[in-house]
Amino acid sequence: MLTNLSGRGWLLLVLLLFSAGGRAAPEYTIKFATLAPAGSTWMNLLHDWDSELRAKSNGRIGFKFYPGGVQGDEPEVLKKMRFNQLQGGAFTGYGIGRMYSPARVMELPFLFRDTDEIDYVRGEFMPQFRQGFEKNGYELLGWMEVGFVHIFSKQPIRSLDDMKSSRVWLWQGDPMGQAFFDASGISPIPLSIIDVYTSLSTGLIDTVYAPPLGAIALQWFTKTPYISTVPLTDGIGGLIVSQRFYASLPEDLQALLSDTGRETGEKLIAATRIDNRKSLTTLKEHGLTFVEPDEGMSGKVLQDLRDRAAAELISKDYIPAQLFDKTRELLDRYRATQAGGH
């Protein structure tokens, strides 16, 4: 019985409880949400980040993760961040567009040919992007990617006309996706990402878009036997906390969180690119058919579509015209350098 403890016993019990509580609850806890499923590459690397933070801060700061969309779709996560119910999250371009939409210039369709081009342009824009997030009340700790996005469907998609006759999903409330479909003359079906799997199962939709890794992680590929070989865009992402939380940290923990966040973002980019390549092999092994486009999806057609989508986003002040122009200028410069062999 507790009442029979001696004075020395009470002291030992108090010390044990105090030390256990100190290990279990860091001084600063980052409640952090993501759509990434538990056990995925993304979550494994986020857990590594948490371990590093706790070790380097002597347990003063750490994460509490909410994977698999348990805190809701990205707009819901942002709402909870505003009320300080969550302090941060790992976001896709959809969520990033609600924090600092100019960064989604990196997600314009049919813009980049390969990851080297992406890395070059991203490197030029990162200081501007970080300032933009900060100005809007967020701290961009790390940049990441979800990878090149492909069309997954129940029937083969070889042209835009094929898509027009399909029941195509649109991530509800996404200006980038809406601009793409408007430019293509397609009428999509808007749904939360959380409702996609069920809607594929019921037949409400029959066509979705995702990176290969994402289609596997979310199990969408089990409902879509066809994948288009044409990548629509390179899906971006970010590791983000509220500026209010970030500003509440001592300077040494701010620096630690920023440094480890930047490193984790780079690790996520590298791992995601590797896993997306592996995922293409996995999809083949599961019997998915890779569909080549016809002349209705030629390079010129897709570039015109990109420019129409960009014009719509520019007209709505979602992406600044000068940023789009700068992106094309950077790409022209990079491609000229590569062509020259320098």
TIKEGU-883169 format. One line per field, with one value per residue (C-alpha): x, y, z; residue number from 1; residue in three letters. Coordinates in pm, 1 decimal. Example, Ala and Ser with C-alpha at 12.3 -4.5 7.8 and 13.67 -1.06 7.14 Angstrom:
px <- 1230.0,1367.0
py <- -450.0,-106.0
pz <- 780.0,714.0
n <- 1,2
res <- ALA,SER
***
This chain:
px <- 0.0,119.2,41.2,312.2,594.8,876.0,998.3,1284.2,1039.1,822.3,1126.6,1230.4,876.6,858.2,1197.3,1094.8,766.2,938.3,1205.4,950.9,730.5,1029.3,1107.9,748.1,661.9,912.2,897.3,778.2,554.0,480.8,143.9,201.6,-49.8,-3.1,-192.0,102.6,2.2,171.7,460.9,521.7,861.9,744.7,638.7,956.0,1167.4,947.8,1000.8,1375.0,1342.8,1166.1,1438.7,1708.6,1528.0,1482.3,1842.3,1998.6,1772.0,1815.6,1445.6,1327.6,1137.9,967.2,677.1,342.4,241.5,-106.4,-60.3,-304.7,-534.9,-676.2,-685.2,-877.8,-798.2,-536.0,-780.9,-898.9,-539.6,-474.0,-785.6,-662.0,-322.8,-491.7,-657.7,-328.7,-483.8,-203.4,132.1,226.4,203.5,350.6,152.4,111.3,83.2,-289.7,-229.7,67.4,-160.7,-365.2,-55.7,154.2,9.4,300.5,507.6,276.1,442.2,653.5,341.0,221.6,141.4,388.7,654.3,958.1,1124.5,1323.4,1430.6,1749.9,1537.7,1321.2,1623.2,1772.1,1457.6,1377.5,1724.6,1672.2,1333.3,1381.5,1479.3,1173.1,947.5,1066.9,1002.3,657.0,554.6,688.8,501.7,178.0,225.9,404.5,756.0,873.1,1109.2,1171.0,1076.2,971.4,799.4,533.3,674.4,563.3,186.4,23.1,-335.6,-476.1,-800.5,-1043.6,-1031.8,-722.3,-664.0,-480.2,-606.0,-785.3,-1100.8,-1074.9,-1060.6,-1363.1,-1571.2,-1443.1,-1556.0,-1241.2,-1164.9,-1071.5,-928.9,-1214.2,-1123.7,-792.0,-738.6,-447.2,-647.5,-948.4,-736.1,-595.1,-940.9,-1083.0,-800.3,-866.3,-1243.8,-1299.8,-1576.1,-1433.7,-1603.8,-1476.6,-1414.5,-1197.2,-889.5,-1014.6,-1321.3,-1134.4,-1086.0,-1451.7,-1563.4,-1348.2,-1506.2,-1863.3,-1798.9,-1867.1,-1529.9,-1318.0,-1010.1,-767.9,-422.4,-136.5,233.9,300.2,410.4,96.6,-134.0,17.1,20.8,-346.7,-437.7,-598.6,-407.7,-619.3,-920.1,-747.7,-587.7,-446.6,-176.1,-80.1,289.5,257.1,342.6,105.1,321.1,570.9,376.2,537.8,521.7,643.2,720.0,554.9,476.5,284.3,491.4,323.1,462.6,802.2,835.1,754.6,1068.3,1403.9,1651.1,1856.6,1549.0,1440.3,1779.2,1769.1,1417.3,1505.1,1833.1,1691.0,1376.6,1579.4,1783.4,1470.3,1314.7,1617.8,1607.8,1238.3,1300.8,1575.0,1375.1,1055.3,1228.6,1376.7,1046.4,848.0,1081.2,1043.2,667.4,646.0,801.2,562.5,264.3,384.0,422.3,62.6,-53.9,-131.2,-124.6,94.8,-88.6,100.2,-62.3,-185.4,-131.2,-405.0,-152.1,148.7,404.4,256.3,-95.3,26.7,231.6,-69.5,-276.9,-13.7,-14.4,-394.9,-396.9,-123.9,-317.9,-623.8,-419.8,-247.5,-581.0,-696.5,-373.4,-298.8,40.1,211.6,275.9,636.7,700.5,574.2,787.7,1090.2,1036.8,1036.8,1342.0,1528.9,1431.4,1543.8,1876.9,1927.9,1834.7,2066.7,2352.1,2282.2,2258.1,2590.9,2757.4,2871.6
py <- 0.0,357.2,456.0,217.3,386.8,531.4,888.4,757.0,548.9,851.6,1045.1,762.7,737.3,1111.9,1107.6,811.7,974.1,1303.7,1144.4,929.5,1230.0,1427.2,1159.2,1123.1,1490.7,1729.9,2096.6,2177.8,1929.2,1971.5,1814.9,1734.9,1594.7,1433.7,1232.7,989.7,646.6,495.1,272.8,457.9,590.1,941.3,850.1,652.7,955.6,1183.4,951.5,971.6,1350.5,1327.7,1104.0,1343.8,1645.0,1479.1,1361.9,1693.7,1896.7,1662.8,1587.1,1949.5,1929.7,1649.4,1554.9,1392.1,1260.0,1214.8,1010.4,879.2,1182.1,1117.9,1495.2,1549.3,1681.7,1955.7,2249.7,2101.4,2065.6,2431.0,2533.1,2338.6,2508.1,2848.4,2747.5,2596.3,2250.0,2144.1,2314.6,2185.2,1929.0,1773.1,1925.6,1864.2,2145.8,2163.1,2273.6,2488.5,2682.2,2791.9,2920.4,3069.3,3003.2,3144.0,2838.7,2629.5,2768.5,2456.1,2245.6,2389.8,2101.6,1990.1,2235.7,2027.1,1754.1,1594.9,1630.3,1818.5,2102.2,2094.6,2116.3,2406.1,2619.3,2527.4,2635.0,2975.7,3026.8,2888.7,3217.5,3386.8,3096.2,3094.2,3466.3,3424.7,3157.3,3361.1,3671.7,3469.7,3324.7,2996.0,2861.4,2645.4,2403.6,2170.2,2138.1,1800.0,1632.6,1370.8,1310.7,1310.2,1271.0,1024.8,946.7,621.2,499.4,212.3,256.9,350.0,726.7,806.0,1157.9,1453.0,1331.6,1007.0,1210.0,1414.4,1098.9,978.3,1049.6,1231.2,1322.2,1678.6,1745.9,1960.3,2327.7,2301.2,2598.9,2430.3,2120.3,2329.5,2543.0,2230.2,2083.3,2416.8,2446.5,2088.1,2127.4,1853.0,1854.3,1678.0,1548.3,1737.5,1527.3,1534.9,1316.0,1113.0,1008.7,896.4,527.0,477.3,672.9,454.6,150.0,272.4,399.5,764.7,831.7,615.5,831.8,985.7,1142.8,1063.3,982.9,607.8,593.6,775.4,552.0,250.1,403.5,503.2,176.4,357.3,137.3,-160.7,6.6,146.4,-108.1,158.6,422.1,686.7,714.7,1094.2,1276.4,1568.1,1760.2,1721.8,1728.4,1947.7,1933.2,2106.2,2050.5,2345.2,2480.8,2789.8,3103.0,3152.8,2823.1,2876.5,3222.6,3074.3,2857.5,2964.3,3064.8,2746.1,2528.7,2744.6,2687.3,2315.4,2273.6,2467.3,2284.9,1937.3,2025.2,2133.1,1812.7,1598.8,1765.3,1675.1,1317.9,1297.8,1425.6,1166.2,880.2,977.1,979.6,635.6,495.3,636.6,459.8,138.0,192.3,192.5,-154.9,-262.7,-143.5,-348.1,-650.9,-602.9,-611.1,-247.9,-156.3,140.6,345.3,548.8,872.6,932.8,1246.0,1417.9,1452.7,1572.5,1809.8,2116.2,2033.0,1991.0,2310.9,2507.3,2350.6,2452.8,2812.3,2832.1,2693.9,2939.5,3229.0,3139.4,3118.3,3447.4,3619.0,3510.3,3630.6,3275.1,3275.0,3606.1,3659.2,3763.9,3439.6,3230.1,3435.9,3395.0,3017.5,2989.4,3216.1,2993.6,2682.2,2834.7,2929.3,2584.9,2401.6,2621.0,2544.8,2173.2,2181.8,2363.1,2093.5,2332.0
pz <- 0.0,-70.2,288.5,413.2,219.4,429.9,379.6,167.7,-33.7,-107.3,-225.2,-457.4,-598.7,-665.2,-839.7,-1055.8,-1156.0,-1229.5,-1448.9,-1636.3,-1700.7,-1830.0,-2084.9,-2199.9,-2246.1,-2405.9,-2317.0,-2670.5,-2852.9,-3223.6,-3305.1,-3671.4,-3922.5,-4262.4,-4519.9,-4541.6,-4409.2,-4105.7,-4211.2,-4538.2,-4643.7,-4562.6,-4209.4,-4142.8,-4229.6,-4019.4,-3722.2,-3786.3,-3775.3,-3439.8,-3296.9,-3414.1,-3267.9,-2930.0,-2917.8,-3019.9,-2788.1,-2489.4,-2503.4,-2500.4,-2831.3,-3021.0,-3245.5,-3192.1,-3533.5,-3678.7,-4000.0,-4256.3,-4265.4,-3915.4,-3856.3,-4179.9,-4525.2,-4558.5,-4526.5,-4196.1,-4076.7,-4159.7,-3967.2,-3663.9,-3695.7,-3682.8,-3354.3,-3226.7,-3201.4,-3435.9,-3477.8,-3821.1,-4094.5,-4405.1,-4691.6,-5062.5,-5314.0,-5243.6,-4885.4,-4983.3,-5218.0,-4917.1,-4739.1,-5018.5,-5361.9,-5571.5,-5471.9,-5688.5,-5998.6,-5945.8,-6003.7,-6332.3,-6569.8,-6835.9,-6719.6,-6622.3,-6826.9,-6544.1,-6182.4,-6271.2,-6408.9,-6097.9,-5867.3,-6062.1,-6055.5,-5695.9,-5586.7,-5745.0,-5578.5,-5227.2,-5054.1,-5206.0,-5109.5,-4747.4,-4716.4,-4868.1,-4618.0,-4326.9,-4438.0,-4441.4,-4093.0,-4162.9,-4133.5,-4424.1,-4250.7,-4543.4,-4908.5,-5040.6,-5333.5,-5385.6,-5734.3,-6095.9,-6110.3,-6351.2,-6449.6,-6308.2,-6461.1,-6505.6,-6884.2,-7088.9,-7124.2,-7448.0,-7514.4,-7361.4,-7535.0,-7337.7,-7018.6,-7122.2,-7134.4,-6795.6,-6439.4,-6331.5,-5971.8,-5875.4,-5529.9,-5401.8,-5378.0,-5563.7,-5798.2,-5975.8,-6061.5,-6161.2,-6394.6,-6560.2,-6618.3,-6737.1,-6989.2,-7101.5,-7134.2,-6874.7,-6613.2,-6305.5,-5991.8,-5684.3,-5373.5,-5064.0,-5104.3,-4809.4,-5013.2,-5326.0,-5247.8,-5155.4,-5462.9,-5688.9,-5526.0,-5581.8,-5936.2,-5855.2,-6018.9,-6248.0,-6308.2,-6059.3,-6060.5,-5824.0,-5812.8,-5833.3,-5469.7,-5358.9,-5563.1,-5388.1,-5040.4,-5071.7,-5247.0,-5541.7,-5785.4,-5678.0,-5841.8,-6152.2,-6391.4,-6626.8,-6579.8,-6834.9,-6915.9,-6948.3,-6623.2,-6563.5,-6319.7,-6038.5,-5713.4,-5449.0,-5071.6,-4759.9,-4391.4,-4222.9,-3876.2,-3778.1,-3736.9,-3397.6,-3270.8,-3430.6,-3272.8,-2928.8,-2939.5,-2795.2,-3064.6,-3029.5,-3087.1,-3381.5,-3542.4,-3463.2,-3603.1,-3920.5,-3982.5,-3926.1,-4121.0,-4423.1,-4406.2,-4366.0,-4670.7,-4881.0,-4750.2,-4837.0,-5190.5,-5248.9,-5096.3,-5277.8,-5616.2,-5551.8,-5424.5,-5716.1,-5958.4,-5761.3,-5749.6,-6129.2,-6124.1,-5849.8,-6053.9,-6352.3,-6129.1,-6012.6,-6372.2,-6441.4,-6809.7,-6903.9,-7165.9,-7427.0,-7549.1,-7903.7,-8112.3,-7910.8,-7629.2,-7827.3,-7678.9,-7848.8,-7727.7,-7370.3,-7374.2,-7498.1,-7221.4,-6964.7,-7086.8,-7072.4,-6720.0,-6618.4,-6770.3,-6562.0,-6241.6,-6320.7,-6385.8,-6038.2,-5869.7,-5761.6,-5935.1,-6025.1,-6394.9,-6329.8,-6141.0,-6431.3,-6671.5,-6444.2,-6431.8,-6811.0,-6828.2,-6581.5,-6775.0,-7104.8,-6947.3,-6796.0,-7115.8,-7321.2,-7080.6,-7101.5,-7479.0,-7491.7,-7288.2,-7014.2
n <- 1,2,3,4,5,6,7,8,9,10,11,12,13,14,15,16,17,18,19,20,21,22,23,24,25,26,27,28,29,30,31,32,33,34,35,36,37,38,39,40,41,42,43,44,45,46,47,48,49,50,51,52,53,54,55,56,57,58,59,60,61,62,63,64,65,66,67,68,69,70,71,72,73,74,75,76,77,78,79,80,81,82,83,84,85,86,87,88,89,90,91,92,93,94,95,96,97,98,99,100,101,102,103,104,105,106,107,108,109,110,111,112,113,114,115,116,117,118,119,120,121,122,123,124,125,126,127,128,129,130,131,132,133,134,135,136,137,138,139,140,141,142,143,144,145,146,147,148,149,150,151,152,153,154,155,156,157,158,159,160,161,162,163,164,165,166,167,168,169,170,171,172,173,174,175,176,177,178,179,180,181,182,183,184,185,186,187,188,189,190,191,192,193,194,195,196,197,198,199,200,201,202,203,204,205,206,207,208,209,210,211,212,213,214,215,216,217,218,219,220,221,222,223,224,225,226,227,228,229,230,231,232,233,234,235,236,237,238,239,240,241,242,243,244,245,246,247,248,249,250,251,252,253,254,255,256,257,258,259,260,261,262,263,264,265,266,267,268,269,270,271,272,273,274,275,276,277,278,279,280,281,282,283,284,285,286,287,288,289,290,291,292,293,294,295,296,297,298,299,300,301,302,303,304,305,306,307,308,309,310,311,312,313,314,315,316,317,318,319,320,321,322,323,324,325,326,327,328,329,330,331,332,333,334,335,336,337,338,339,340,341,342
res <- MET,LEU,THR,ASN,LEU,SER,GLY,ARG,GLY,TRP,LEU,LEU,LEU,VAL,LEU,LEU,LEU,PHE,SER,ALA,GLY,GLY,ARG,ALA,ALA,PRO,GLU,TYR,THR,ILE,LYS,PHE,ALA,THR,LEU,ALA,PRO,ALA,GLY,SER,THR,TRP,MET,ASN,LEU,LEU,HIS,ASP,TRP,ASP,SER,GLU,LEU,ARG,ALA,LYS,SER,ASN,GLY,ARG,ILE,GLY,PHE,LYS,PHE,TYR,PRO,GLY,GLY,VAL,GLN,GLY,ASP,GLU,PRO,GLU,VAL,LEU,LYS,LYS,MET,ARG,PHE,ASN,GLN,LEU,GLN,GLY,GLY,ALA,PHE,THR,GLY,TYR,GLY,ILE,GLY,ARG,MET,TYR,SER,PRO,ALA,ARG,VAL,MET,GLU,LEU,PRO,PHE,LEU,PHE,ARG,ASP,THR,ASP,GLU,ILE,ASP,TYR,VAL,ARG,GLY,GLU,PHE,MET,PRO,GLN,PHE,ARG,GLN,GLY,PHE,GLU,LYS,ASN,GLY,TYR,GLU,LEU,LEU,GLY,TRP,MET,GLU,VAL,GLY,PHE,VAL,HIS,ILE,PHE,SER,LYS,GLN,PRO,ILE,ARG,SER,LEU,ASP,ASP,MET,LYS,SER,SER,ARG,VAL,TRP,LEU,TRP,GLN,GLY,ASP,PRO,MET,GLY,GLN,ALA,PHE,PHE,ASP,ALA,SER,GLY,ILE,SER,PRO,ILE,PRO,LEU,SER,ILE,ILE,ASP,VAL,TYR,THR,SER,LEU,SER,THR,GLY,LEU,ILE,ASP,THR,VAL,TYR,ALA,PRO,PRO,LEU,GLY,ALA,ILE,ALA,LEU,GLN,TRP,PHE,THR,LYS,THR,PRO,TYR,ILE,SER,THR,VAL,PRO,LEU,THR,ASP,GLY,ILE,GLY,GLY,LEU,ILE,VAL,SER,GLN,ARG,PHE,TYR,ALA,SER,LEU,PRO,GLU,ASP,LEU,GLN,ALA,LEU,LEU,SER,ASP,THR,GLY,ARG,GLU,THR,GLY,GLU,LYS,LEU,ILE,ALA,ALA,THR,ARG,ILE,ASP,ASN,ARG,LYS,SER,LEU,THR,THR,LEU,LYS,GLU,HIS,GLY,LEU,THR,PHE,VAL,GLU,PRO,ASP,GLU,GLY,MET,SER,GLY,LYS,VAL,LEU,GLN,ASP,LEU,ARG,ASP,ARG,ALA,ALA,ALA,GLU,LEU,ILE,SER,LYS,ASP,TYR,ILE,PRO,ALA,GLN,LEU,PHE,ASP,LYS,THR,ARG,GLU,LEU,LEU,ASP,ARG,TYR,ARG,ALA,THR,GLN,ALA,GLY,GLY,HIS
***
